[in-house]
Amino acid sequence: MCPSVWVQVFALIIRENVGDIVGGTGDEVRQGMKIYFTATHNVIEGAGAASLAAALRRKGSLSGKRVGLIASGGNVDHDVFAKVLME
């Protein structure tokens, strides 16, 4: 398939199966990285912590619900991660 077909397929899947898309600010993502490390001792890169940042943004509407998040990737520069932890 050519890339434009994949874009159309992806858009169709999103339209039919996704009720909402939530983002997070850089500060929220860094906070997510810090929470993951503090709570689990796992190093999670920014992209991997974005799901937690989004969930925290919506914590009021998620309260009392079972929520699953994907925490992926530990590909973060040592100095960057140290700075996040020190914030």
Backbone atoms as SQL, in Angstrom:
CREATE TABLE atoms (id INTEGER PRIMARY KEY, chain TEXT, resi INTEGER, resn TEXT, atom TEXT, x REAL, y REAL, z REAL);
INSERT INTO atoms VALUES
  (1, 'A', 1, 'MET', 'N', 0.833, -1.184, 0.000),
  (2, 'A', 1, 'MET', 'CA', 0.000, 0.000, 0.000),
  (3, 'A', 1, 'MET', 'C', 0.876, 1.245, 0.000),
  (4, 'A', 2, 'CYS', 'N', 0.414, 2.262, -0.669),
  (5, 'A', 2, 'CYS', 'CA', 1.159, 3.518, -0.644),
  (6, 'A', 2, 'CYS', 'C', 0.813, 4.276, 0.639),
  (7, 'A', 3, 'PRO', 'N', 1.685, 5.186, 1.055),
  (8, 'A', 3, 'PRO', 'CA', 1.464, 5.888, 2.319),
  (9, 'A', 3, 'PRO', 'C', 0.104, 6.573, 2.425),
  (10, 'A', 4, 'SER', 'N', -0.407, 7.124, 1.326),
  (11, 'A', 4, 'SER', 'CA', -1.689, 7.831, 1.412),
  (12, 'A', 4, 'SER', 'C', -2.825, 6.879, 1.776),
  (13, 'A', 5, 'VAL', 'N', -2.725, 5.629, 1.346),
  (14, 'A', 5, 'VAL', 'CA', -3.740, 4.649, 1.715),
  (15, 'A', 5, 'VAL', 'C', -3.662, 4.362, 3.209),
  (16, 'A', 6, 'TRP', 'N', -2.446, 4.237, 3.753),
  (17, 'A', 6, 'TRP', 'CA', -2.287, 4.006, 5.187),
  (18, 'A', 6, 'TRP', 'C', -2.859, 5.161, 5.994),
  (19, 'A', 7, 'VAL', 'N', -2.671, 6.365, 5.519),
  (20, 'A', 7, 'VAL', 'CA', -3.220, 7.538, 6.212),
  (21, 'A', 7, 'VAL', 'C', -4.743, 7.452, 6.228),
  (22, 'A', 8, 'GLN', 'N', -5.328, 7.067, 5.118),
  (23, 'A', 8, 'GLN', 'CA', -6.788, 6.945, 5.042),
  (24, 'A', 8, 'GLN', 'C', -7.294, 5.830, 5.947),
  (25, 'A', 9, 'VAL', 'N', -6.586, 4.698, 5.984),
  (26, 'A', 9, 'VAL', 'CA', -6.981, 3.579, 6.846),
  (27, 'A', 9, 'VAL', 'C', -6.882, 3.992, 8.313),
  (28, 'A', 10, 'PHE', 'N', -5.779, 4.647, 8.671),
  (29, 'A', 10, 'PHE', 'CA', -5.590, 5.102, 10.050),
  (30, 'A', 10, 'PHE', 'C', -6.694, 6.081, 10.445),
  (31, 'A', 11, 'ALA', 'N', -7.014, 7.018, 9.562),
  (32, 'A', 11, 'ALA', 'CA', -8.068, 7.995, 9.844),
  (33, 'A', 11, 'ALA', 'C', -9.415, 7.301, 10.047),
  (34, 'A', 12, 'LEU', 'N', -9.703, 6.287, 9.249),
  (35, 'A', 12, 'LEU', 'CA', -10.950, 5.538, 9.389),
  (36, 'A', 12, 'LEU', 'C', -11.015, 4.814, 10.734),
  (37, 'A', 13, 'ILE', 'N', -9.910, 4.186, 11.117),
  (38, 'A', 13, 'ILE', 'CA', -9.853, 3.484, 12.403),
  (39, 'A', 13, 'ILE', 'C', -10.076, 4.463, 13.551),
  (40, 'A', 14, 'ILE', 'N', -9.443, 5.614, 13.484),
  (41, 'A', 14, 'ILE', 'CA', -9.592, 6.624, 14.528),
  (42, 'A', 14, 'ILE', 'C', -11.042, 7.107, 14.597),
  (43, 'A', 15, 'ARG', 'N', -11.624, 7.446, 13.450),
  (44, 'A', 15, 'ARG', 'CA', -13.006, 7.951, 13.434),
  (45, 'A', 15, 'ARG', 'C', -13.986, 6.946, 14.028),
  (46, 'A', 16, 'GLU', 'N', -13.775, 5.674, 13.765),
  (47, 'A', 16, 'GLU', 'CA', -14.729, 4.658, 14.202),
  (48, 'A', 16, 'GLU', 'C', -14.492, 4.149, 15.629),
  (49, 'A', 17, 'ASN', 'N', -13.301, 4.347, 16.165),
  (50, 'A', 17, 'ASN', 'CA', -12.973, 3.704, 17.441),
  (51, 'A', 17, 'ASN', 'C', -12.491, 4.627, 18.542),
  (52, 'A', 18, 'VAL', 'N', -12.225, 5.865, 18.247),
  (53, 'A', 18, 'VAL', 'CA', -11.662, 6.763, 19.254),
  (54, 'A', 18, 'VAL', 'C', -12.669, 7.855, 19.570),
  (55, 'A', 19, 'GLY', 'N', -13.008, 7.955, 20.845),
  (56, 'A', 19, 'GLY', 'CA', -13.964, 8.960, 21.265),
  (57, 'A', 19, 'GLY', 'C', -13.340, 10.304, 21.558),
  (58, 'A', 20, 'ASP', 'N', -12.042, 10.300, 21.895),
  (59, 'A', 20, 'ASP', 'CA', -11.385, 11.548, 22.273),
  (60, 'A', 20, 'ASP', 'C', -9.880, 11.362, 22.201),
  (61, 'A', 21, 'ILE', 'N', -9.187, 12.425, 21.927),
  (62, 'A', 21, 'ILE', 'CA', -7.723, 12.429, 21.945),
  (63, 'A', 21, 'ILE', 'C', -7.297, 13.530, 22.901),
  (64, 'A', 22, 'VAL', 'N', -6.427, 13.179, 23.837),
  (65, 'A', 22, 'VAL', 'CA', -5.983, 14.122, 24.857),
  (66, 'A', 22, 'VAL', 'C', -4.473, 14.265, 24.764),
  (67, 'A', 23, 'GLY', 'N', -3.999, 15.471, 24.816),
  (68, 'A', 23, 'GLY', 'CA', -2.562, 15.725, 24.808),
  (69, 'A', 23, 'GLY', 'C', -2.106, 16.234, 26.161),
  (70, 'A', 24, 'GLY', 'N', -0.848, 16.552, 26.232),
  (71, 'A', 24, 'GLY', 'CA', -0.296, 17.094, 27.464),
  (72, 'A', 24, 'GLY', 'C', 0.795, 18.097, 27.139),
  (73, 'A', 25, 'THR', 'N', 1.043, 18.995, 28.044),
  (74, 'A', 25, 'THR', 'CA', 2.116, 19.968, 27.862),
  (75, 'A', 25, 'THR', 'C', 3.458, 19.312, 28.163),
  (76, 'A', 26, 'GLY', 'N', 4.525, 19.986, 27.815),
  (77, 'A', 26, 'GLY', 'CA', 5.859, 19.480, 28.145),
  (78, 'A', 26, 'GLY', 'C', 6.038, 19.297, 29.643),
  (79, 'A', 27, 'ASP', 'N', 5.519, 20.237, 30.421),
  (80, 'A', 27, 'ASP', 'CA', 5.621, 20.125, 31.886),
  (81, 'A', 27, 'ASP', 'C', 4.857, 18.903, 32.388),
  (82, 'A', 28, 'GLU', 'N', 3.687, 18.640, 31.811),
  (83, 'A', 28, 'GLU', 'CA', 2.892, 17.485, 32.237),
  (84, 'A', 28, 'GLU', 'C', 3.582, 16.173, 31.869),
  (85, 'A', 29, 'VAL', 'N', 4.201, 16.142, 30.702),
  (86, 'A', 29, 'VAL', 'CA', 4.919, 14.933, 30.279),
  (87, 'A', 29, 'VAL', 'C', 6.130, 14.697, 31.189),
  (88, 'A', 30, 'ARG', 'N', 6.876, 15.754, 31.504),
  (89, 'A', 30, 'ARG', 'CA', 8.016, 15.610, 32.415),
  (90, 'A', 30, 'ARG', 'C', 7.561, 15.144, 33.792),
  (91, 'A', 31, 'GLN', 'N', 6.414, 15.657, 34.256),
  (92, 'A', 31, 'GLN', 'CA', 5.862, 15.203, 35.531),
  (93, 'A', 31, 'GLN', 'C', 5.512, 13.721, 35.452),
  (94, 'A', 32, 'GLY', 'N', 4.979, 13.285, 34.319),
  (95, 'A', 32, 'GLY', 'CA', 4.677, 11.871, 34.127),
  (96, 'A', 32, 'GLY', 'C', 5.930, 11.012, 34.197),
  (97, 'A', 33, 'MET', 'N', 7.014, 11.469, 33.584),
  (98, 'A', 33, 'MET', 'CA', 8.291, 10.745, 33.642),
  (99, 'A', 33, 'MET', 'C', 8.742, 10.591, 35.087),
  (100, 'A', 34, 'LYS', 'N', 8.611, 11.679, 35.831),
  (101, 'A', 34, 'LYS', 'CA', 9.043, 11.678, 37.237),
  (102, 'A', 34, 'LYS', 'C', 8.164, 10.753, 38.073),
  (103, 'A', 35, 'ILE', 'N', 6.862, 10.792, 37.850),
  (104, 'A', 35, 'ILE', 'CA', 5.944, 9.919, 38.596),
  (105, 'A', 35, 'ILE', 'C', 6.251, 8.454, 38.309),
  (106, 'A', 36, 'TYR', 'N', 6.441, 8.112, 37.027),
  (107, 'A', 36, 'TYR', 'CA', 6.760, 6.722, 36.687),
  (108, 'A', 36, 'TYR', 'C', 8.014, 6.261, 37.420),
  (109, 'A', 37, 'PHE', 'N', 9.055, 7.101, 37.417),
  (110, 'A', 37, 'PHE', 'CA', 10.298, 6.698, 38.065),
  (111, 'A', 37, 'PHE', 'C', 10.119, 6.570, 39.577),
  (112, 'A', 38, 'THR', 'N', 9.453, 7.536, 40.170),
  (113, 'A', 38, 'THR', 'CA', 9.249, 7.532, 41.618),
  (114, 'A', 38, 'THR', 'C', 8.405, 6.337, 42.065),
  (115, 'A', 39, 'ALA', 'N', 7.362, 6.034, 41.300),
  (116, 'A', 39, 'ALA', 'CA', 6.428, 4.971, 41.686),
  (117, 'A', 39, 'ALA', 'C', 6.905, 3.571, 41.305),
  (118, 'A', 40, 'THR', 'N', 7.664, 3.457, 40.195),
  (119, 'A', 40, 'THR', 'CA', 7.999, 2.116, 39.689),
  (120, 'A', 40, 'THR', 'C', 9.493, 1.878, 39.515),
  (121, 'A', 41, 'HIS', 'N', 10.289, 2.915, 39.629),
  (122, 'A', 41, 'HIS', 'CA', 11.733, 2.851, 39.399),
  (123, 'A', 41, 'HIS', 'C', 12.071, 2.469, 37.956),
  (124, 'A', 42, 'ASN', 'N', 11.148, 2.774, 37.037),
  (125, 'A', 42, 'ASN', 'CA', 11.393, 2.558, 35.606),
  (126, 'A', 42, 'ASN', 'C', 11.673, 3.887, 34.933),
  (127, 'A', 43, 'VAL', 'N', 12.614, 3.881, 34.010),
  (128, 'A', 43, 'VAL', 'CA', 12.924, 5.063, 33.217),
  (129, 'A', 43, 'VAL', 'C', 12.007, 5.041, 32.000),
  (130, 'A', 44, 'ILE', 'N', 11.158, 6.046, 31.883),
  (131, 'A', 44, 'ILE', 'CA', 10.221, 6.158, 30.781),
  (132, 'A', 44, 'ILE', 'C', 10.504, 7.476, 30.063),
  (133, 'A', 45, 'GLU', 'N', 10.712, 7.390, 28.757),
  (134, 'A', 45, 'GLU', 'CA', 10.971, 8.605, 27.976),
  (135, 'A', 45, 'GLU', 'C', 9.699, 9.443, 27.864),
  (136, 'A', 46, 'GLY', 'N', 9.864, 10.653, 27.373),
  (137, 'A', 46, 'GLY', 'CA', 8.741, 11.579, 27.271),
  (138, 'A', 46, 'GLY', 'C', 7.558, 11.030, 26.492),
  (139, 'A', 47, 'ALA', 'N', 7.820, 10.441, 25.330),
  (140, 'A', 47, 'ALA', 'CA', 6.720, 9.900, 24.517),
  (141, 'A', 47, 'ALA', 'C', 5.984, 8.800, 25.275),
  (142, 'A', 48, 'GLY', 'N', 6.708, 8.028, 26.056),
  (143, 'A', 48, 'GLY', 'CA', 6.086, 6.961, 26.839),
  (144, 'A', 48, 'GLY', 'C', 5.289, 7.482, 28.018),
  (145, 'A', 49, 'ALA', 'N', 5.656, 8.643, 28.521),
  (146, 'A', 49, 'ALA', 'CA', 4.957, 9.229, 29.668),
  (147, 'A', 49, 'ALA', 'C', 3.775, 10.095, 29.245),
  (148, 'A', 50, 'ALA', 'N', 3.609, 10.293, 27.946),
  (149, 'A', 50, 'ALA', 'CA', 2.519, 11.145, 27.459),
  (150, 'A', 50, 'ALA', 'C', 1.149, 10.594, 27.835),
  (151, 'A', 51, 'SER', 'N', 1.006, 9.265, 27.859),
  (152, 'A', 51, 'SER', 'CA', -0.295, 8.688, 28.226),
  (153, 'A', 51, 'SER', 'C', -0.632, 8.997, 29.684),
  (154, 'A', 52, 'LEU', 'N', 0.353, 8.950, 30.553),
  (155, 'A', 52, 'LEU', 'CA', 0.113, 9.299, 31.958),
  (156, 'A', 52, 'LEU', 'C', -0.216, 10.783, 32.085),
  (157, 'A', 53, 'ALA', 'N', 0.489, 11.620, 31.338),
  (158, 'A', 53, 'ALA', 'CA', 0.209, 13.058, 31.370),
  (159, 'A', 53, 'ALA', 'C', -1.236, 13.327, 30.948),
  (160, 'A', 54, 'ALA', 'N', -1.684, 12.644, 29.914),
  (161, 'A', 54, 'ALA', 'CA', -3.060, 12.826, 29.449),
  (162, 'A', 54, 'ALA', 'C', -4.064, 12.325, 30.485),
  (163, 'A', 55, 'ALA', 'N', -3.769, 11.194, 31.106),
  (164, 'A', 55, 'ALA', 'CA', -4.671, 10.650, 32.129),
  (165, 'A', 55, 'ALA', 'C', -4.755, 11.587, 33.334),
  (166, 'A', 56, 'LEU', 'N', -3.633, 12.153, 33.729),
  (167, 'A', 56, 'LEU', 'CA', -3.639, 13.086, 34.859),
  (168, 'A', 56, 'LEU', 'C', -4.436, 14.344, 34.520),
  (169, 'A', 57, 'ARG', 'N', -4.385, 14.735, 33.258),
  (170, 'A', 57, 'ARG', 'CA', -5.154, 15.898, 32.817),
  (171, 'A', 57, 'ARG', 'C', -6.654, 15.626, 32.954),
  (172, 'A', 58, 'ARG', 'N', -7.031, 14.367, 32.795),
  (173, 'A', 58, 'ARG', 'CA', -8.444, 13.970, 32.856),
  (174, 'A', 58, 'ARG', 'C', -8.782, 13.195, 34.128),
  (175, 'A', 59, 'LYS', 'N', -7.987, 13.345, 35.171),
  (176, 'A', 59, 'LYS', 'CA', -8.167, 12.504, 36.351),
  (177, 'A', 59, 'LYS', 'C', -9.552, 12.619, 36.969),
  (178, 'A', 60, 'GLY', 'N', -10.177, 13.767, 36.891),
  (179, 'A', 60, 'GLY', 'CA', -11.526, 13.915, 37.441),
  (180, 'A', 60, 'GLY', 'C', -12.522, 13.002, 36.754),
  (181, 'A', 61, 'SER', 'N', -12.477, 12.945, 35.438),
  (182, 'A', 61, 'SER', 'CA', -13.431, 12.113, 34.700),
  (183, 'A', 61, 'SER', 'C', -13.044, 10.634, 34.730),
  (184, 'A', 62, 'LEU', 'N', -11.808, 10.337, 35.115),
  (185, 'A', 62, 'LEU', 'CA', -11.359, 8.944, 35.184),
  (186, 'A', 62, 'LEU', 'C', -11.473, 8.355, 36.588),
  (187, 'A', 63, 'SER', 'N', -11.779, 9.182, 37.556),
  (188, 'A', 63, 'SER', 'CA', -11.853, 8.734, 38.935),
  (189, 'A', 63, 'SER', 'C', -12.846, 7.582, 39.085),
  (190, 'A', 64, 'GLY', 'N', -12.388, 6.524, 39.740),
  (191, 'A', 64, 'GLY', 'CA', -13.230, 5.360, 39.979),
  (192, 'A', 64, 'GLY', 'C', -13.303, 4.387, 38.819),
  (193, 'A', 65, 'LYS', 'N', -12.645, 4.719, 37.715),
  (194, 'A', 65, 'LYS', 'CA', -12.657, 3.846, 36.540),
  (195, 'A', 65, 'LYS', 'C', -11.357, 3.067, 36.450),
  (196, 'A', 66, 'ARG', 'N', -11.415, 1.948, 35.795),
  (197, 'A', 66, 'ARG', 'CA', -10.206, 1.167, 35.521),
  (198, 'A', 66, 'ARG', 'C', -9.574, 1.745, 34.260),
  (199, 'A', 67, 'VAL', 'N', -8.323, 2.157, 34.375),
  (200, 'A', 67, 'VAL', 'CA', -7.630, 2.824, 33.270),
  (201, 'A', 67, 'VAL', 'C', -6.340, 2.079, 32.976),
  (202, 'A', 68, 'GLY', 'N', -6.088, 1.809, 31.728),
  (203, 'A', 68, 'GLY', 'CA', -4.830, 1.183, 31.314),
  (204, 'A', 68, 'GLY', 'C', -4.002, 2.173, 30.525),
  (205, 'A', 69, 'LEU', 'N', -2.725, 2.248, 30.834),
  (206, 'A', 69, 'LEU', 'CA', -1.813, 3.148, 30.127),
  (207, 'A', 69, 'LEU', 'C', -0.645, 2.350, 29.574),
  (208, 'A', 70, 'ILE', 'N', -0.137, 2.791, 28.456),
  (209, 'A', 70, 'ILE', 'CA', 1.062, 2.180, 27.887),
  (210, 'A', 70, 'ILE', 'C', 2.248, 3.053, 28.263),
  (211, 'A', 71, 'ALA', 'N', 3.200, 2.461, 28.964),
  (212, 'A', 71, 'ALA', 'CA', 4.439, 3.153, 29.330),
  (213, 'A', 71, 'ALA', 'C', 5.545, 2.510, 28.514),
  (214, 'A', 72, 'SER', 'N', 6.074, 3.237, 27.555),
  (215, 'A', 72, 'SER', 'CA', 7.049, 2.635, 26.657),
  (216, 'A', 72, 'SER', 'C', 8.295, 3.495, 26.543),
  (217, 'A', 73, 'GLY', 'N', 9.378, 2.838, 26.235),
  (218, 'A', 73, 'GLY', 'CA', 10.603, 3.530, 25.880),
  (219, 'A', 73, 'GLY', 'C', 11.379, 4.089, 27.050),
  (220, 'A', 74, 'GLY', 'N', 12.634, 3.749, 27.092),
  (221, 'A', 74, 'GLY', 'CA', 13.541, 4.298, 28.082),
  (222, 'A', 74, 'GLY', 'C', 14.674, 5.036, 27.387),
  (223, 'A', 75, 'ASN', 'N', 14.421, 5.485, 26.172),
  (224, 'A', 75, 'ASN', 'CA', 15.438, 6.140, 25.369),
  (225, 'A', 75, 'ASN', 'C', 15.458, 7.637, 25.689),
  (226, 'A', 76, 'VAL', 'N', 16.051, 7.961, 26.821),
  (227, 'A', 76, 'VAL', 'CA', 16.136, 9.354, 27.236),
  (228, 'A', 76, 'VAL', 'C', 17.575, 9.628, 27.664),
  (229, 'A', 77, 'ASP', 'N', 18.075, 10.767, 27.271),
  (230, 'A', 77, 'ASP', 'CA', 19.431, 11.177, 27.618),
  (231, 'A', 77, 'ASP', 'C', 19.585, 11.260, 29.140),
  (232, 'A', 78, 'HIS', 'N', 20.706, 10.766, 29.635),
  (233, 'A', 78, 'HIS', 'CA', 20.972, 10.740, 31.080),
  (234, 'A', 78, 'HIS', 'C', 20.827, 12.121, 31.698),
  (235, 'A', 79, 'ASP', 'N', 21.438, 13.129, 31.096),
  (236, 'A', 79, 'ASP', 'CA', 21.396, 14.472, 31.660),
  (237, 'A', 79, 'ASP', 'C', 19.984, 15.048, 31.637),
  (238, 'A', 80, 'VAL', 'N', 19.246, 14.774, 30.570),
  (239, 'A', 80, 'VAL', 'CA', 17.865, 15.242, 30.480),
  (240, 'A', 80, 'VAL', 'C', 17.021, 14.588, 31.569),
  (241, 'A', 81, 'PHE', 'N', 17.188, 13.270, 31.734),
  (242, 'A', 81, 'PHE', 'CA', 16.401, 12.565, 32.742),
  (243, 'A', 81, 'PHE', 'C', 16.749, 13.044, 34.150),
  (244, 'A', 82, 'ALA', 'N', 18.024, 13.268, 34.408),
  (245, 'A', 82, 'ALA', 'CA', 18.440, 13.768, 35.720),
  (246, 'A', 82, 'ALA', 'C', 17.801, 15.141, 35.998),
  (247, 'A', 83, 'LYS', 'N', 17.751, 15.984, 34.968),
  (248, 'A', 83, 'LYS', 'CA', 17.145, 17.306, 35.124),
  (249, 'A', 83, 'LYS', 'C', 15.647, 17.178, 35.440),
  (250, 'A', 84, 'VAL', 'N', 14.962, 16.247, 34.753),
  (251, 'A', 84, 'VAL', 'CA', 13.533, 16.027, 35.007),
  (252, 'A', 84, 'VAL', 'C', 13.319, 15.603, 36.456),
  (253, 'A', 85, 'LEU', 'N', 14.167, 14.697, 36.944),
  (254, 'A', 85, 'LEU', 'CA', 14.005, 14.217, 38.313),
  (255, 'A', 85, 'LEU', 'C', 14.280, 15.313, 39.348),
  (256, 'A', 86, 'MET', 'N', 15.118, 16.271, 39.010),
  (257, 'A', 86, 'MET', 'CA', 15.479, 17.324, 39.946),
  (258, 'A', 86, 'MET', 'C', 14.444, 18.465, 39.975),
  (259, 'A', 87, 'GLU', 'N', 13.541, 18.486, 39.006),
  (260, 'A', 87, 'GLU', 'CA', 12.525, 19.570, 38.955),
  (261, 'A', 87, 'GLU', 'C', 11.569, 19.467, 40.111);
